[in-house]
Amino acid sequence: MKYNSLGRTEISVSEICLGTMTWGSQNSEADAHAQMDYAVEKGVNFFDTAELYPTTPISAATQGWTEDYIGSWFKKTGKRGDIVLATKVAGRGRDYIRGGEGADAKNIRLALEASLARLKTDYVDLYQIHWPNRGHFHFRQNWSYNPFNQNRDEAVANMLDILETLGALVKEGKIRAIGLSNETTWGIQKYLTLAEQKSLPRVASVQNEYNLLYRHFDLDLAELSHHEDVGLLAYSPLAGGILSGKYVDGGRPKGSRGSINHDIGGRLQPLQEPATKAYLEIAATYRLDPATMALAFCLSRPFMASAIIGATSMEQLKIDIGAADITLSNEILAEIAKVHRQYPLTL
């Protein structure tokens, strides 16, 4: 297992991060504990969660259970000090989470205190804004994305309010570092500029989607990452499981995400199938598990701080973590590049 610095902080994270969003809906507390035990045994020191979790489906009835499961594992094992723990405060729009008000000074404090109680800890290593209040193009919203109805002054004022609040929480010892999620290049840079101008905490990472089928981060976000040391925490590196091949030709394995969330958040649609099959052919040619190849590709990217895996079974977890031991040859990377050129955007 390799380890990377989280931005310009002194925090070191494993290149594989254990994602947790299925715990409480598709996975039981016992399942969650078993996954954490195995991941730590294999060198994973980084867990990512959110106050919103679990998902698939997202539900007010189960909201917060994932953090509860992590907290009970900390209590049982005493391994809080061994883990870099990341969680998130929800943005606007979820009515059952503090009326859907989103991230601001009041809600960040309320959210963090609730998360700390569930997680049975007195600090979080990385606290992230799950999505911006002003709107964004993530979650398949790129087709209707319209930044021209945003109010710049309101957006910047909200960012400053967030940074000042997070800065106070860092001083109180409740947060070690801050991160963003589902952000744009302008949004990340504006946070960085405000932090520099106001001597506030600097953004260490951004958690955006990245996989063989969705490579938006390769462009201007990669440039920002390089110059500003804001590493990517890639979520959905298997495109919700699509890149494992389980959904080819209409497959819907029982208990899979696609059997619960029909289109996997808009990802499972006809345009992705030719590209997916092409990547599966590359994996077969080089005798690689397709999930392993997809994850190993993510780990090969120079801007990657950590790839966030998610598994509903121990078999899947072992395959995913095993990708850390695989280095793709230049020949395989060239084949992947050919497919990407043919199918540049399929989600």
Contacts in CASP RR format, 6 or more apart in sequence:
PFRMAT RR
TARGET T0000
AUTHOR 0000-0000-0000
METHOD contacts of the structure
MODEL  1
MKYNSLGRTEISVSEICLGTMTWGSQNSEADAHAQMDYAVEKGVNFFDTA
ELYPTTPISAATQGWTEDYIGSWFKKTGKRGDIVLATKVAGRGRDYIRGG
EGADAKNIRLALEASLARLKTDYVDLYQIHWPNRGHFHFRQNWSYNPFNQ
NRDEAVANMLDILETLGALVKEGKIRAIGLSNETTWGIQKYLTLAEQKSL
PRVASVQNEYNLLYRHFDLDLAELSHHEDVGLLAYSPLAGGILSGKYVDG
GRPKGSRGSINHDIGGRLQPLQEPATKAYLEIAATYRLDPATMALAFCLS
RPFMASAIIGATSMEQLKIDIGAADITLSNEILAEIAKVHRQYPLTL
1 14 0 8 1.000
1 15 0 8 1.000
1 16 0 8 1.000
1 42 0 8 1.000
1 43 0 8 1.000
1 44 0 8 1.000
1 324 0 8 1.000
2 14 0 8 1.000
2 15 0 8 1.000
2 324 0 8 1.000
3 12 0 8 1.000
3 13 0 8 1.000
3 14 0 8 1.000
3 15 0 8 1.000
3 45 0 8 1.000
4 12 0 8 1.000
4 13 0 8 1.000
4 15 0 8 1.000
4 304 0 8 1.000
4 305 0 8 1.000
4 306 0 8 1.000
5 11 0 8 1.000
5 12 0 8 1.000
5 13 0 8 1.000
5 305 0 8 1.000
6 12 0 8 1.000
6 13 0 8 1.000
6 84 0 8 1.000
6 126 0 8 1.000
6 177 0 8 1.000
6 204 0 8 1.000
6 205 0 8 1.000
6 231 0 8 1.000
6 305 0 8 1.000
7 177 0 8 1.000
7 204 0 8 1.000
7 205 0 8 1.000
7 229 0 8 1.000
7 230 0 8 1.000
7 231 0 8 1.000
7 305 0 8 1.000
8 202 0 8 1.000
8 204 0 8 1.000
8 229 0 8 1.000
9 176 0 8 1.000
9 177 0 8 1.000
9 204 0 8 1.000
11 84 0 8 1.000
11 125 0 8 1.000
11 126 0 8 1.000
11 176 0 8 1.000
11 177 0 8 1.000
11 204 0 8 1.000
12 45 0 8 1.000
12 84 0 8 1.000
13 45 0 8 1.000
13 46 0 8 1.000
13 84 0 8 1.000
13 305 0 8 1.000
13 306 0 8 1.000
14 43 0 8 1.000
14 44 0 8 1.000
14 45 0 8 1.000
14 46 0 8 1.000
14 306 0 8 1.000
14 324 0 8 1.000
15 299 0 8 1.000
15 304 0 8 1.000
15 305 0 8 1.000
15 306 0 8 1.000
15 307 0 8 1.000
15 324 0 8 1.000
16 39 0 8 1.000
16 44 0 8 1.000
16 46 0 8 1.000
16 295 0 8 1.000
16 299 0 8 1.000
16 306 0 8 1.000
16 307 0 8 1.000
16 309 0 8 1.000
16 320 0 8 1.000
16 321 0 8 1.000
16 323 0 8 1.000
16 324 0 8 1.000
17 44 0 8 1.000
17 46 0 8 1.000
17 47 0 8 1.000
17 48 0 8 1.000
17 86 0 8 1.000
17 233 0 8 1.000
17 306 0 8 1.000
17 307 0 8 1.000
17 308 0 8 1.000
17 309 0 8 1.000
18 35 0 8 1.000
18 36 0 8 1.000
18 39 0 8 1.000
18 44 0 8 1.000
18 46 0 8 1.000
18 47 0 8 1.000
18 48 0 8 1.000
18 308 0 8 1.000
18 309 0 8 1.000
18 310 0 8 1.000
19 47 0 8 1.000
19 48 0 8 1.000
19 49 0 8 1.000
19 308 0 8 1.000
19 309 0 8 1.000
19 310 0 8 1.000
20 32 0 8 1.000
20 47 0 8 1.000
20 48 0 8 1.000
20 49 0 8 1.000
20 53 0 8 1.000
20 54 0 8 1.000
20 66 0 8 1.000
20 69 0 8 1.000
20 70 0 8 1.000
20 310 0 8 1.000
21 49 0 8 1.000
21 50 0 8 1.000
21 53 0 8 1.000
21 54 0 8 1.000
21 55 0 8 1.000
21 56 0 8 1.000
21 66 0 8 1.000
21 310 0 8 1.000
22 54 0 8 1.000
22 55 0 8 1.000
22 56 0 8 1.000
22 257 0 8 1.000
22 310 0 8 1.000
22 311 0 8 1.000
22 312 0 8 1.000
23 29 0 8 1.000
23 31 0 8 1.000
23 32 0 8 1.000
23 35 0 8 1.000
23 53 0 8 1.000
23 54 0 8 1.000
23 65 0 8 1.000
23 66 0 8 1.000
23 69 0 8 1.000
23 70 0 8 1.000
24 32 0 8 1.000
24 53 0 8 1.000
24 54 0 8 1.000
24 62 0 8 1.000
24 65 0 8 1.000
24 66 0 8 1.000
24 69 0 8 1.000
25 54 0 8 1.000
25 55 0 8 1.000
25 56 0 8 1.000
25 57 0 8 1.000
25 59 0 8 1.000
25 62 0 8 1.000
25 65 0 8 1.000
25 260 0 8 1.000
26 54 0 8 1.000
26 56 0 8 1.000
26 255 0 8 1.000
26 257 0 8 1.000
26 260 0 8 1.000
26 312 0 8 1.000
27 35 0 8 1.000
27 54 0 8 1.000
27 312 0 8 1.000
29 68 0 8 1.000
29 69 0 8 1.000
29 72 0 8 1.000
31 312 0 8 1.000
32 66 0 8 1.000
32 69 0 8 1.000
32 70 0 8 1.000
32 73 0 8 1.000
33 69 0 8 1.000
33 72 0 8 1.000
33 73 0 8 1.000
33 76 0 8 1.000
34 314 0 8 1.000
35 311 0 8 1.000
35 314 0 8 1.000
35 317 0 8 1.000
36 47 0 8 1.000
36 70 0 8 1.000
36 73 0 8 1.000
36 77 0 8 1.000
37 77 0 8 1.000
38 314 0 8 1.000
38 317 0 8 1.000
38 318 0 8 1.000
38 321 0 8 1.000
39 47 0 8 1.000
39 317 0 8 1.000
39 321 0 8 1.000
40 79 0 8 1.000
40 82 0 8 1.000
40 83 0 8 1.000
42 321 0 8 1.000
42 322 0 8 1.000
42 324 0 8 1.000
44 321 0 8 1.000
45 82 0 8 1.000
45 83 0 8 1.000
45 84 0 8 1.000
46 83 0 8 1.000
46 84 0 8 1.000
46 86 0 8 1.000
46 306 0 8 1.000
47 70 0 8 1.000
47 83 0 8 1.000
47 84 0 8 1.000
47 85 0 8 1.000
47 86 0 8 1.000
48 86 0 8 1.000
48 87 0 8 1.000
48 207 0 8 1.000
48 233 0 8 1.000
48 308 0 8 1.000
49 66 0 8 1.000
49 67 0 8 1.000
49 70 0 8 1.000
49 85 0 8 1.000
49 86 0 8 1.000
49 87 0 8 1.000
49 88 0 8 1.000
49 119 0 8 1.000
50 66 0 8 1.000
50 87 0 8 1.000
50 88 0 8 1.000
50 90 0 8 1.000
50 128 0 8 1.000
50 130 0 8 1.000
51 63 0 8 1.000
51 64 0 8 1.000
51 67 0 8 1.000
51 87 0 8 1.000
51 88 0 8 1.000
51 89 0 8 1.000
51 90 0 8 1.000
51 97 0 8 1.000
51 111 0 8 1.000
51 114 0 8 1.000
51 115 0 8 1.000
51 130 0 8 1.000
52 58 0 8 1.000
52 63 0 8 1.000
52 64 0 8 1.000
52 88 0 8 1.000
52 90 0 8 1.000
52 94 0 8 1.000
52 97 0 8 1.000
52 130 0 8 1.000
53 63 0 8 1.000
53 64 0 8 1.000
53 65 0 8 1.000
53 66 0 8 1.000
53 67 0 8 1.000
54 62 0 8 1.000
54 64 0 8 1.000
54 65 0 8 1.000
54 66 0 8 1.000
56 257 0 8 1.000
56 260 0 8 1.000
56 261 0 8 1.000
57 260 0 8 1.000
57 261 0 8 1.000
58 94 0 8 1.000
60 96 0 8 1.000
63 96 0 8 1.000
63 97 0 8 1.000
64 118 0 8 1.000
67 87 0 8 1.000
67 115 0 8 1.000
67 118 0 8 1.000
67 119 0 8 1.000
68 118 0 8 1.000
70 85 0 8 1.000
70 118 0 8 1.000
70 119 0 8 1.000
71 118 0 8 1.000
71 119 0 8 1.000
71 120 0 8 1.000
71 121 0 8 1.000
72 120 0 8 1.000
73 79 0 8 1.000
74 80 0 8 1.000
74 83 0 8 1.000
74 119 0 8 1.000
74 120 0 8 1.000
74 121 0 8 1.000
75 120 0 8 1.000
80 120 0 8 1.000
80 121 0 8 1.000
83 125 0 8 1.000
84 125 0 8 1.000
84 126 0 8 1.000
85 119 0 8 1.000
85 121 0 8 1.000
85 124 0 8 1.000
85 125 0 8 1.000
85 126 0 8 1.000
86 124 0 8 1.000
86 125 0 8 1.000
86 126 0 8 1.000
86 127 0 8 1.000
86 128 0 8 1.000
86 233 0 8 1.000
87 115 0 8 1.000
87 119 0 8 1.000
87 124 0 8 1.000
87 126 0 8 1.000
87 127 0 8 1.000
87 128 0 8 1.000
88 127 0 8 1.000
88 128 0 8 1.000
88 129 0 8 1.000
88 130 0 8 1.000
88 181 0 8 1.000
88 207 0 8 1.000
89 102 0 8 1.000
89 103 0 8 1.000
89 107 0 8 1.000
89 108 0 8 1.000
89 111 0 8 1.000
89 112 0 8 1.000
89 115 0 8 1.000
89 127 0 8 1.000
89 128 0 8 1.000
89 129 0 8 1.000
89 130 0 8 1.000
90 97 0 8 1.000
90 100 0 8 1.000
90 102 0 8 1.000
90 103 0 8 1.000
90 111 0 8 1.000
90 130 0 8 1.000
90 131 0 8 1.000
91 100 0 8 1.000
91 102 0 8 1.000
91 103 0 8 1.000
91 129 0 8 1.000
91 130 0 8 1.000
91 131 0 8 1.000
91 132 0 8 1.000
91 133 0 8 1.000
92 100 0 8 1.000
92 101 0 8 1.000
92 102 0 8 1.000
92 103 0 8 1.000
92 133 0 8 1.000
92 135 0 8 1.000
93 100 0 8 1.000
93 102 0 8 1.000
94 100 0 8 1.000
97 111 0 8 1.000
98 107 0 8 1.000
98 110 0 8 1.000
98 111 0 8 1.000
101 107 0 8 1.000
102 133 0 8 1.000
103 111 0 8 1.000
103 129 0 8 1.000
103 130 0 8 1.000
103 133 0 8 1.000
103 158 0 8 1.000
103 162 0 8 1.000
104 133 0 8 1.000
104 158 0 8 1.000
104 161 0 8 1.000
104 162 0 8 1.000
104 165 0 8 1.000
105 161 0 8 1.000
105 162 0 8 1.000
105 164 0 8 1.000
105 165 0 8 1.000
108 162 0 8 1.000
108 165 0 8 1.000
108 166 0 8 1.000
108 169 0 8 1.000
109 165 0 8 1.000
109 169 0 8 1.000
112 124 0 8 1.000
112 127 0 8 1.000
112 169 0 8 1.000
112 174 0 8 1.000
112 175 0 8 1.000
115 124 0 8 1.000
116 122 0 8 1.000
116 123 0 8 1.000
116 124 0 8 1.000
116 174 0 8 1.000
122 174 0 8 1.000
123 173 0 8 1.000
123 174 0 8 1.000
123 175 0 8 1.000
123 176 0 8 1.000
124 174 0 8 1.000
124 175 0 8 1.000
124 176 0 8 1.000
125 176 0 8 1.000
125 177 0 8 1.000
126 175 0 8 1.000
126 176 0 8 1.000
126 177 0 8 1.000
126 178 0 8 1.000
126 179 0 8 1.000
126 204 0 8 1.000
126 205 0 8 1.000
127 166 0 8 1.000
127 169 0 8 1.000
127 175 0 8 1.000
127 177 0 8 1.000
127 178 0 8 1.000
127 179 0 8 1.000
128 178 0 8 1.000
128 179 0 8 1.000
128 180 0 8 1.000
128 181 0 8 1.000
128 205 0 8 1.000
128 207 0 8 1.000
129 162 0 8 1.000
129 179 0 8 1.000
129 180 0 8 1.000
129 181 0 8 1.000
129 183 0 8 1.000
130 181 0 8 1.000
130 182 0 8 1.000
131 138 0 8 1.000
131 139 0 8 1.000
131 181 0 8 1.000
131 182 0 8 1.000
131 183 0 8 1.000
132 155 0 8 1.000
132 180 0 8 1.000
132 182 0 8 1.000
132 183 0 8 1.000
132 184 0 8 1.000
132 187 0 8 1.000
133 155 0 8 1.000
133 158 0 8 1.000
134 150 0 8 1.000
134 151 0 8 1.000
134 154 0 8 1.000
134 155 0 8 1.000
134 158 0 8 1.000
135 150 0 8 1.000
136 145 0 8 1.000
136 182 0 8 1.000
136 183 0 8 1.000
136 184 0 8 1.000
137 145 0 8 1.000
137 184 0 8 1.000
138 182 0 8 1.000
138 208 0 8 1.000
138 209 0 8 1.000
139 182 0 8 1.000
139 265 0 8 1.000
140 265 0 8 1.000
140 266 0 8 1.000
140 267 0 8 1.000
140 347 0 8 1.000
142 216 0 8 1.000
155 190 0 8 1.000
156 190 0 8 1.000
156 194 0 8 1.000
159 187 0 8 1.000
159 190 0 8 1.000
159 191 0 8 1.000
159 194 0 8 1.000
160 194 0 8 1.000
160 198 0 8 1.000
163 178 0 8 1.000
163 191 0 8 1.000
163 194 0 8 1.000
163 195 0 8 1.000
163 198 0 8 1.000
163 200 0 8 1.000
163 201 0 8 1.000
164 198 0 8 1.000
164 200 0 8 1.000
166 175 0 8 1.000
166 178 0 8 1.000
166 200 0 8 1.000
166 201 0 8 1.000
167 175 0 8 1.000
167 178 0 8 1.000
167 200 0 8 1.000
167 201 0 8 1.000
169 175 0 8 1.000
170 176 0 8 1.000
170 178 0 8 1.000
170 201 0 8 1.000
175 201 0 8 1.000
177 201 0 8 1.000
177 204 0 8 1.000
177 205 0 8 1.000
178 201 0 8 1.000
178 202 0 8 1.000
178 203 0 8 1.000
178 204 0 8 1.000
179 203 0 8 1.000
179 204 0 8 1.000
179 205 0 8 1.000
179 206 0 8 1.000
179 207 0 8 1.000
180 187 0 8 1.000
180 188 0 8 1.000
180 191 0 8 1.000
180 203 0 8 1.000
180 205 0 8 1.000
180 206 0 8 1.000
180 207 0 8 1.000
181 206 0 8 1.000
181 207 0 8 1.000
181 208 0 8 1.000
181 233 0 8 1.000
181 235 0 8 1.000
182 207 0 8 1.000
182 208 0 8 1.000
183 206 0 8 1.000
183 208 0 8 1.000
185 220 0 8 1.000
185 221 0 8 1.000
185 224 0 8 1.000
188 203 0 8 1.000
188 206 0 8 1.000
188 221 0 8 1.000
188 224 0 8 1.000
188 228 0 8 1.000
188 230 0 8 1.000
189 224 0 8 1.000
189 228 0 8 1.000
191 203 0 8 1.000
192 202 0 8 1.000
192 203 0 8 1.000
192 228 0 8 1.000
192 230 0 8 1.000
194 200 0 8 1.000
195 201 0 8 1.000
195 202 0 8 1.000
195 203 0 8 1.000
196 202 0 8 1.000
203 230 0 8 1.000
204 230 0 8 1.000
204 231 0 8 1.000
205 230 0 8 1.000
205 231 0 8 1.000
205 232 0 8 1.000
205 233 0 8 1.000
205 305 0 8 1.000
206 221 0 8 1.000
206 225 0 8 1.000
206 230 0 8 1.000
206 231 0 8 1.000
206 232 0 8 1.000
206 233 0 8 1.000
207 232 0 8 1.000
207 233 0 8 1.000
207 234 0 8 1.000
207 235 0 8 1.000
207 308 0 8 1.000
208 216 0 8 1.000
208 217 0 8 1.000
208 221 0 8 1.000
208 232 0 8 1.000
208 233 0 8 1.000
208 234 0 8 1.000
208 235 0 8 1.000
209 216 0 8 1.000
209 234 0 8 1.000
209 235 0 8 1.000
209 236 0 8 1.000
210 216 0 8 1.000
210 217 0 8 1.000
210 232 0 8 1.000
210 234 0 8 1.000
210 235 0 8 1.000
210 236 0 8 1.000
210 237 0 8 1.000
210 298 0 8 1.000
210 301 0 8 1.000
210 304 0 8 1.000
211 234 0 8 1.000
211 236 0 8 1.000
211 237 0 8 1.000
211 238 0 8 1.000
211 239 0 8 1.000
211 243 0 8 1.000
211 294 0 8 1.000
211 298 0 8 1.000
212 239 0 8 1.000
212 243 0 8 1.000
212 275 0 8 1.000
212 279 0 8 1.000
212 294 0 8 1.000
212 297 0 8 1.000
212 336 0 8 1.000
212 339 0 8 1.000
212 340 0 8 1.000
213 239 0 8 1.000
213 242 0 8 1.000
213 243 0 8 1.000
213 267 0 8 1.000
213 272 0 8 1.000
213 275 0 8 1.000
213 276 0 8 1.000
213 343 0 8 1.000
213 346 0 8 1.000
213 347 0 8 1.000
214 236 0 8 1.000
214 239 0 8 1.000
214 345 0 8 1.000
214 346 0 8 1.000
214 347 0 8 1.000
215 340 0 8 1.000
215 344 0 8 1.000
215 345 0 8 1.000
216 345 0 8 1.000
217 225 0 8 1.000
217 232 0 8 1.000
217 234 0 8 1.000
217 303 0 8 1.000
218 301 0 8 1.000
221 232 0 8 1.000
221 303 0 8 1.000
222 302 0 8 1.000
222 303 0 8 1.000
224 230 0 8 1.000
225 231 0 8 1.000
225 232 0 8 1.000
225 303 0 8 1.000
226 302 0 8 1.000
226 303 0 8 1.000
231 303 0 8 1.000
231 304 0 8 1.000
231 305 0 8 1.000
232 301 0 8 1.000
232 303 0 8 1.000
232 304 0 8 1.000
232 305 0 8 1.000
233 305 0 8 1.000
233 306 0 8 1.000
233 307 0 8 1.000
233 308 0 8 1.000
234 298 0 8 1.000
234 304 0 8 1.000
234 306 0 8 1.000
234 307 0 8 1.000
234 308 0 8 1.000
235 308 0 8 1.000
236 267 0 8 1.000
237 294 0 8 1.000
237 295 0 8 1.000
237 298 0 8 1.000
237 307 0 8 1.000
237 308 0 8 1.000
237 309 0 8 1.000
238 244 0 8 1.000
238 291 0 8 1.000
238 294 0 8 1.000
238 295 0 8 1.000
238 309 0 8 1.000
238 320 0 8 1.000
239 264 0 8 1.000
239 267 0 8 1.000
239 272 0 8 1.000
239 276 0 8 1.000
239 294 0 8 1.000
239 347 0 8 1.000
240 257 0 8 1.000
240 264 0 8 1.000
240 267 0 8 1.000
241 247 0 8 1.000
241 256 0 8 1.000
241 257 0 8 1.000
241 264 0 8 1.000
241 291 0 8 1.000
242 264 0 8 1.000
242 267 0 8 1.000
242 268 0 8 1.000
242 272 0 8 1.000
242 276 0 8 1.000
243 276 0 8 1.000
243 279 0 8 1.000
243 290 0 8 1.000
243 291 0 8 1.000
243 294 0 8 1.000
244 290 0 8 1.000
244 291 0 8 1.000
244 294 0 8 1.000
245 276 0 8 1.000
245 280 0 8 1.000
245 290 0 8 1.000
246 253 0 8 1.000
246 256 0 8 1.000
247 256 0 8 1.000
247 258 0 8 1.000
247 264 0 8 1.000
247 268 0 8 1.000
247 276 0 8 1.000
248 273 0 8 1.000
248 276 0 8 1.000
248 277 0 8 1.000
248 280 0 8 1.000
252 258 0 8 1.000
252 259 0 8 1.000
253 259 0 8 1.000
255 312 0 8 1.000
256 312 0 8 1.000
257 264 0 8 1.000
257 312 0 8 1.000
258 264 0 8 1.000
258 268 0 8 1.000
262 268 0 8 1.000
263 269 0 8 1.000
266 347 0 8 1.000
267 347 0 8 1.000
271 346 0 8 1.000
271 347 0 8 1.000
272 346 0 8 1.000
272 347 0 8 1.000
274 343 0 8 1.000
274 346 0 8 1.000
275 339 0 8 1.000
275 342 0 8 1.000
275 343 0 8 1.000
275 346 0 8 1.000
276 346 0 8 1.000
278 339 0 8 1.000
278 342 0 8 1.000
278 343 0 8 1.000
279 290 0 8 1.000
279 293 0 8 1.000
279 294 0 8 1.000
279 336 0 8 1.000
279 339 0 8 1.000
280 290 0 8 1.000
282 293 0 8 1.000
282 332 0 8 1.000
282 335 0 8 1.000
282 336 0 8 1.000
282 339 0 8 1.000
283 289 0 8 1.000
283 290 0 8 1.000
283 292 0 8 1.000
283 293 0 8 1.000
284 290 0 8 1.000
285 335 0 8 1.000
286 293 0 8 1.000
286 329 0 8 1.000
286 332 0 8 1.000
288 296 0 8 1.000
288 326 0 8 1.000
288 332 0 8 1.000
289 319 0 8 1.000
291 316 0 8 1.000
291 319 0 8 1.000
291 320 0 8 1.000
291 323 0 8 1.000
292 319 0 8 1.000
292 320 0 8 1.000
292 322 0 8 1.000
292 323 0 8 1.000
292 326 0 8 1.000
293 326 0 8 1.000
293 328 0 8 1.000
293 332 0 8 1.000
295 307 0 8 1.000
295 309 0 8 1.000
295 320 0 8 1.000
295 323 0 8 1.000
296 323 0 8 1.000
296 326 0 8 1.000
296 327 0 8 1.000
296 328 0 8 1.000
297 328 0 8 1.000
297 333 0 8 1.000
297 336 0 8 1.000
298 304 0 8 1.000
298 307 0 8 1.000
299 307 0 8 1.000
299 323 0 8 1.000
299 324 0 8 1.000
300 327 0 8 1.000
300 328 0 8 1.000
300 333 0 8 1.000
307 323 0 8 1.000
309 317 0 8 1.000
309 320 0 8 1.000
309 321 0 8 1.000
310 316 0 8 1.000
310 317 0 8 1.000
310 320 0 8 1.000
311 317 0 8 1.000
311 320 0 8 1.000
328 336 0 8 1.000
END
